[in-house]
Amino acid sequence: MLRVLAAVCLCVGGREKTKEPAVQLTVERRTYERGAPYKAAVMLRSEFVAGALDSLKLAVEGTPGILHSTRSLRNMALQRTRGDQDVAGRRLVESLSRGVVDDDPALVDACLQATGLPSAIALQLWQQLRRVALLIELLGHDAGSSRGQVLCAVGGISTISEPLETAAAHALWLALCGGRELDSASITDVVAGLVDCESGAIDAVLNCFAETRRRVPEAEWRSDPDISSVSLSGAKLLAQELLQNPERRVQAEARVYG
């Protein structure tokens, strides 16, 4: 949570007014240059797995006031369709835009820097994680209890049983590497792997969850106290306040990470 808040404070301010120049982006694991060619850069398997797990947690749980949780995304989608899960699911699957409509791109970009993944991988992975998790929710299942399956589905892997998250992240890496047991791969190849797996992700979700779909009761989606206003200015103010107030930060971290 602390890394996410710091990233928002550093990256959101001033975005609405000026275009951010290429800068050196330092993360906990490695350093990448934003805006620079990444063809020759290498992604270590261990770093990808760690970043994928961080991204998964963000994608499912969100961050209060900064990113909506997947459950809140589901409820907003159902509010727009008056509870029609089929229509909401088709809109998600047939959408030409990547990711989900209720994500603010600037806030997503700021938060993804805390995952330690280079932006080319982080954004592509995030968009697929959000779409897969949201589709699972629209089928009436709990994405928070299916995190290993979310990661597997992003790689086009269908699994009925819920795997351990770390094992699922390694399975995703293997899928992105074309089934090859590699300890590292170029960022270009990892991004290409994500693109190649994209078409199979929806099929993987349907294979695992469609037959056991559950109707979401109106009481669940119509009134959602967790749906909060998300904005650039509000997110920056919240992040700054929590970073400056240790007591509130501890409370927020306990609420988000349990």
Secondary structure as UniProt FT lines:
FT   HELIX           2..12
FT   TURN            13..17
FT   STRAND          24..26
FT   STRAND          31..33
FT   TURN            34..35
FT   TURN            39..40
FT   STRAND          42..44
FT   HELIX           45..61
FT   TURN            64..66
FT   HELIX           70..80
FT   TURN            81..83
FT   HELIX           85..94
FT   TURN            101..102
FT   HELIX           105..112
FT   HELIX           113..115
FT   HELIX           119..138
FT   TURN            139..140
FT   HELIX           143..145
FT   HELIX           147..154
FT   TURN            155..156
FT   HELIX           165..176
FT   TURN            177..179
FT   STRAND          184..186
FT   HELIX           187..209
FT   TURN            211..212
FT   HELIX           218..222
FT   TURN            225..226
FT   HELIX           232..244
FT   HELIX           246..257
//
